[in-house]
Amino acid sequence: MPEAGSEWWKSSVVYQIYPSSFNDSNGDGIGDLPGIIDRLDYLQQLGVDVVWLSPVYPSPWDDNGYDISDYTDIDPRFGTLQDWDRLREGLHERGMRLVMDLVINHTSDRHPWFTASRAGDPGKDDFYFWRSGREGGPPNNWGSVFSGPAWTRDDERDEYYLHLFSPSQPDLNWENPKVRSAVHEVARWWLDRGADGFRMDVINFVSKNPKLPDGPVIGDHGIFADHAINGPRLHEFLHEMHREVFDGRDVLTVGEMPGVSVDRARVHTNPVNRELSMVFQFEHVDLDHGPGGKFDPLPLDLVAFKASLSRWQTGLGDVGWNSLYFNNHDQPRAVSRYGDDGRYRVESAKALATTLHMMQGTPYVYQGEELGMTNAHFADITDHRDVETLNHHRTMVATGRVDPEAAMAGIARMSRDNARTPMQWDASAGAGFTTGTPWIGVNDNHTEINAEAAVADPDSVFHHYRRLIELRKEHPIIVHGRYTPLLEDDPRVFAYTRTLDGRTLLVLANWSGEEAPVELPQERAGTGTRMLIGNYPEPERVLAPLRPWEARVHLLD
């Protein structure tokens, strides 16, 4: 077991595993817990401190496991609770921690709680939001994140139930103290079994306007209008959960919070308030969403992107804490989205990583990111598995709003399936992920981009990530230094400093395929300078022009 320490997560790097796509041990085409155990030495070599495990609970699998039917067991496709115990022990023996994914805004419609609530069980009657319809339709105009209305009529109960996601994911009614108590019991169960914390899925959805009023419609959805998220009791609920579950435990808690502001995040992550270690905010990854939403993507505006990240860095710099990510299971691959997945794939993957890992906060590495894995480049909708993607395509084409080719163009760039293709372990037919037929197609470029080749190449993206993680452990300035943005209006260069105890860290990254001059005051170069890391051979001068997708970090004494 890793040694306990106050706020250990500040100096840690977290690695997210999407179990279905990480490593398949039995040839059924689906990743599993024994498969993860088989790859623990790889994670130890990379140097990460924490593994965050996306849901592995029993589930009908309507939303890839985020519709949970039993919170205190393991889905047979992934193994058993005993396999989970072996995984926990394997990580702890290697000095790593294990964080579970806690999906507690909603359950599966096959969870016993919902079955009992649907039947009118007096103990579970209002575990969910049940309402009569109005004027022959749903109780209000809220839309689902996954397209269509956020209400479904249930014939057995003769009422509508609320689901902000799929109809198979009914929202729990956190206004009911019995619901909160049941959730607390689940969380304590996993911590008592040896989990080291939780990533809490859409946790700011748990408090809603109790009147469930109509909201102004934004695009296809009316839910993000201060009615279904960031509700009036959110702080109360989070503080209560901290008191009932986390007090006295040395754990990491990160809350996924779409629509959260810097000001709200300051409160949520201020240790005095005893709510969360950190939050996942979405501001920076929403900036390239066009008028039609995420599947109508815009080109990256680096000036706006820098301004967003800098606002969070400075906003939480004196209180609370940031999470740092470009990739996860819900986002397309960053090297395809923000970088250049062609000629400069390696350079841009390293530049993106350098930019992110030198900021203040806890970096999150999503499986395959450390290899520079790219988008899937699927050509046909039948290649996709994601419910959000399939619903969007069906809606767009059925209504005639866009033609199939245009719909696929947006999907190819932004679908969640881009992040969910199998981990590329080697150049074999199944990419070393499986000996069977994978549940979703393997990216064709696995013959070139894979872990076996990357580990063998000292100049690979993998080893650049390994060195970045080492630097975080060696230099307190990377963890605790004050962040100051530079060149804020430069459309190509991402630059900033970190300062601590009279020392300065200068981070320079060219986010373009063209040479970019560095126009900083000469005194920024200092006198005693050394480059800690770069993705090109060391330049002669600190302020030398940046080559295409060049990134480098200088320590100025």
N, C-alpha and C positions, 0 to 999 in steps of 0.2 A: 504493500500500500504506500503511495506517495506520502511524504511528510506533510502534515497540516501546516498551514501558514495563513496569516491574515491577508486576504485579498490576493491569493496566489494567482488568480486568473488574470491579473493585470500584466504579469510578465509571461503569460502562457500563449501558445498558439494552438488553436482548435482545428481539428481535421474532421470534416463532415463526411460520414458514410451514408450513402443511399443503398441500403442492403440488397435490394432486388438486383442492383446493377454492379455490385462490387466484386464478388467472387463466388462462384457456384461450386460447391464441393461434391455434389452427387449427380451432376449431369442432367438435371431436370430443366435447365435453362434459366433458373431463378437463383440469384445470389442468396446466401444463407449465413447463419452465425458460424458454423464450422469453417466456412470459406473465409470469413473475416479473421478467425483465429489463425488460419494458415498464413495470413499476410501480416501478422503483427510485427515480425522482424523488419519488414519493409517500412512500416510506419515508424519504428524505432530508429531506423537508419535516417529517415527524413528528419527526425528530431522533434516531432510534434509532442505536445504535452497532454492533450485532451482529445478524446474521440467523442464526437456527437453522433449518435445513432438515430437516424430517421426511423419512423414507427415500424416496430416489428410485432405489434400486438395482433391477436386474432381480428380479422376483418373480412367482409365480403369483397373488398378490393374494388369498390366503385371509384375511389379517388386514391388509388395506389397506397392504401393503408392509412390514410387520414380519416377514414370512417371506421371507428373502432367499436368492436362488439364485446370486447372483454379487456379491461385495463390491466389485469394482473396475470397475464399469461403470454405465451409466445405463439404466434401463428405457426402451424405445422410446416408451412412452406419454408420457414426460416430455421426451424429446429425446435428446441425445448428450453424450458427454464434452466435445466442443467447445462445446456450449451451456453446460455447467457451467463451463468455462474462461471463457467470456464473462461469465457471472454473477459469478464470482469477481472478474474484472477490473473489472466495473461497480461492484461493491461497494467494492473497494479504491480505485478512482478517486474515489469519493464519501466516503472516510474511514470506511467500515464494514468489518466483518469477517464471515467466513462460518464457521459452525460446523455440522458434519455430525452426523447421528444414527447412532450406532454400536450396532448390535443384535448383541451377541456372546454372549448367554447361549444362544441357539438359532439355528439356520439354518432354511431351508426344507427339506422332505423331498426337494426336487428339486435341492438343492445337490450338486455333484459329491462333496463330502466325504461326504455321507450315502449317496449312491449306492454309493460305494466301500466304505463301512463296512457297508452292508447286504449287499454281496457278499462280505464277509470279507476284503477287501484287507488284507494284513499291515501296510501302512503306515497304514491308517485304521481298522483293526478296532475299536479302542476309542476312537475320536473322539467317540462318543456313549455313553449309558448303556444297555447291553443286559443283560437278565436273563431267566432262566427264570421261568416262572410258578410259582405255588404253589396247590395244591388246586384246579386247574382255572381259576384266575383270575390277576390281576395280581400282581407281586412284592410290593407293599405296598399300603397303603390310601390313598395320597396322591390328592388330587383335583386336577383342572385348574382354573385360574383361570376358564376359559371353560365350566365345568360338565362333569360326567362324570369318569371316572377319568383319572389322569395317565399312564396306560400304554396303549399300543396294541400288539397282537400283529402281528408282521410274518411273513407266510407264507414269504417267501424265506429269511429267516434262522432262522425257527422260534423266535424269541424276542420278548420284549416290549422296546420302547424307551420311554424316559421323555420326556414332553413336559408341562411345567408350564403350557403354554398349549394351542393347538390341536394335534391330531394331526399337522398339517402343519408343526409347528414343533418338531422334536426338539431336546432340550437337548444342548449340547456338553459333553463331559467335560473340565473344566478341570484335573482331576487329572493328565491326560496332558500332559507338557511340550511335546509336539509340537503340541497344540491351542493352547496359549498362544503358542508361537512363530509359528504361522500367523496368529493374531489380531494379534500385534504387527506382523507384516509388512503386514497390511491397513491398520492405523492409520498406519504410517509412509508407506505409499503415498499416502494422502490428504494427509498433512501435507506431503510432498515436492511434491505437486501444487498446494499453496497453501492448503489448509484451515487455519483458525485455531483449531481445537479440536474437541471432541466433546461431545455429550450422549450418555451411555452408558446404554442401555436396561436396566432391572432388573439393574443390575450387581451388586447384593448377592445375586443368585440363583446366581452362578457358583461359589460355594463351598457345597457341601452336606455333610451328614453322610455320610462315605464308605460307611457301612454301610447307608444308605438304609432306616432302620428305620420301622416304623409310627409314625404320629403321632396325637395326640389330634385327633379330628375337630371342626372349628369350622365350624358351619353345614354347607354342602355340601363344604367343603374340609378336607383334613387337612395341607396343605402349610405353613401358617404357624405351625409349632410348633417352631421352632429346628432343623429338620431340613433344609429345602430352601433356607433363606435365612440370611444372616449366618453362614455356616459357619466352621469352624475355621481355614481358610487364606485367608480373604477379605483380611485386611490384607497377607498375603504376596503374594497375586496382584496387588493394586492397586499395592503398592510395586514389585513386579517390572515391571509395565507402565510405571510412571512412569520407572523406571531405563532400560528398554529402548526406550521410545518418546518420552517427553516431556522428559527431561533435556536442557537446552540449547536448548529451544524455548519461545517466548513464546506460550503457548496457554491457552485456557480449557478446563477439564474439569469437567463436572457429571455426577454419577452419580445416576440414578434409583434410589431405595432404599425400596421399600415395607417398612414394619415397622421402619425404622431408629429408634433412640432418640437423644436428645440426647447422651448419653454416647458412643455409638458415632460419631455425627457429629462430635463434637469431635476424635476421633482421626483420622477420615478426612480432615478439612479442616484439621488443624493442619499448617502448612507444614513443620514439622520432620520430619513423618512421610513427606512426599513421596508422597501418594496422589492426592488430588483437590482442585480449587479449591473446590468446594461440592457439596452433595447436594440432590436433590429429596426432601423428606420428605412424608408423606401424612397426618400426624396431624390437621391442621386440616380437611382435606377429607374425612376419614372420620367426623367427629363427627356428621354428620346421617344416617349409615347406621343403619337400624333393625335389629331382631332378625333379619329376613330378608335382611339385606345391603343393598347400595347401592340395589337396586330396591324397597326398603321404607323410603323416606326419612322422616326425622323433621324437625320444624320446627327452625330454627336456634336454638340456645341461645347467645346472644351472650356470656354470662359465661364459659361453657366455651370458646368460640371464642377470646375474648381471652386467656384463661389459657394456652391452647395456644400461640398465636403469641408471647405474652410469654415463655413458658418457653424457646422457641427463640431469641428475641432475646437474653435474658440469658444463656442457656446457651452460645451461641456468640460472645457479644459480646467476650470477652477473648481468644479464640483461634478460628481457623477463620473461616468465613463462611457467611451464609445465602443461599439463593435465595428470592425473593419471588414468589409467584404465587397467583392465584385461578382462573385459566383455563388450559386447555391442550387438546390434542386428545383427551384421555381424560376430561375433566370437562364437565358441562353448563355453559351460559353463566352467569357469575357474577351478572349483573344479574337473571336469572330465578331463580337459586338463592338468593342472599343479599339481593338488592335488591328493587325493585318495577319490573317490566317493563311496567307500565301507566301510571298517572297520573304517577308520579315516576321514570320510566325515566331521563331525562337527569340529574336530580339524584342519583339513587342510583348511577348509573354513575360519576359524578364523585366521589361520597363514597367508594365502594369504592376507586377508583383513588388518591385522596388518602391514605386510610388506609394502603394498601399501599406506595406509593412513598416515603413519608416514613420508613419503617422502615430499619433497617440491613440491608444486603444488596443483591444484584443483582436488580432488577425484571425480570420476564419479561412481555411483552405478547403475547397470542395474537391472531392475525389477526382483525380485526373487533371485538375488545374495545375498541379505541380509537374505535369508532363507537357503542358501546352495543348491539351485536347481541344478540338474545335467543334463547332456546330455539326449536326448530323448530315446536313445537306440532303435530307430526304426529298424525293421528287414527287411522291404520291401520298394522298391523305391516308391510304390504306397502310402506310408504313407507321403511322402514328398510333399512340396508345393513350395519350393524355385526355381526360374527360373535358378539360377546358378547351383544348385545341379542337377536339372533335365537335363539341357543341358550337363553337364559334364558326367552324367551317360549314356545318349544317345550317346554321341560322343565316349566315351571309349568302350562301348559295340559294337556299330555299326562298328567301325574300327577294332575291335578285338585286341586292344592294351592291354586290360585286360579282364579277365572273369568277369561275373556279381558279383560273390562272392567277388573278390578282389576289384571291384569298390565300393561295398557296405561297405567294411571294412573302406576305407578312408572316405567315406561319413558319416558313423556312428560317426566317431571321429571329423570331421571338418565341417560338413554342417551348414549353417546358421540357418537351421530349429531347431537346438538344442537350440538356444536362443529364438525361437519364439513359443514354445509350451505355452499353457495358464498358466497364473499366478496361483499358487496353494494356494488358499485361505483357503480351508478346505478339509476334507476327503470325502465329498460327491461325487456322480458319476461324476459330472461336475467340480469337484474341487472348487466349489463355484464361478467359472468363468462364467458359463452359465447354464440356465435351459434347453437349447436346445442342438443341435448337434454342437460342436465346429468346427471352420473352419479348424483346424489342431488338431491332437490327443492330449489328455491330457497325461502327463507322468504318468505311472502306479504307481510310487512311491509317488504320491500326498497324499495317505492315511497316509503316515508317515511324509512326508516333506510338511508342509503347514503353512500358516501364523497364523491360529487359534492356533495350537499347539505351534508354536514358541513364540508368544506373551505371552502365559500362562507359558512358561518355562523360568525362570530367567537366566538359563545357556545356552540358545539357541544361534544360530548364529545371529539371529535378535538382541538380546540384546547386543551381542558383537559389532555389527555394531553401535548400538545406543550409546554405551559407547565410541567407537572410535570417533564418530561425536561430542560428548560432549567434549572430550579431546581437539579437534581442537579449540573449542571455549574458552577453559579454559587456554590453554598454548600457548602463542605467539611463543615459540620456534618451535612448530610443523608447523606453517605457515611460519615463517621467518628464522628459523635457517639454518646455513650452513651445507651442506651434505658432509660427508666424508665416503667413503667405507672402510670396514674392511674385513679381511679374503677373499680377492678377488679370491683366487685359491681354496677355500674350495668347494668341489662338493656337499655338503649337507647343509651348513649353509649360510644364507643370513644375513649379519650383517653390520650395519653402525651407525654413530653417526650424531646428529644434534647439533650444538652449537650456542649459542646466549647469549650475555651479561655475559660471564663467566660461563654459565651453559651448561651442556651436557646431551643430551638425547641419551641413548644407546638402539638400537633396535636389537634383536636377534631372528632369526627364523630358525627352523630346517625344511627344505623342503624335508624330507625323513621319511620313516616309521621305521627308526632305531634310537637308541640313538646316539647323536652326541656330542662330547666334545667341549667345548668352549675354544679355546687356544688364549686368549688375554692377553696382559701384565697385571699384577695384578693391576697396578695403574689405569687401566681403571675403576675399580670398585669404585674408589673414597672413600670418607669417609662417607658423608651423602647421602645414597642412599635409594630410595624407588621405588617400582614397581608401575607404573601407570596402567598397564593392562597386563594380561596374559591369556592364554587359558587353563592353568593347575593351580592347587593350588600353591601358592607362594613358590618358592624354598628357601632353607636355605641360599644360597650364590648366588651372581650375576653371578659368573662364574661356577655354577653347570652345569653338562652335560644337554643338552637339550633332553627332552623326544621326542618320535616320534611326529612330526608335532607340536612341542611346539613353541610358540612365546611369547615373553615378552618384555616389554618396561620399562626401568629403567631411572629414573631421577637422575643424579649425580650432587650434589651441590658442 
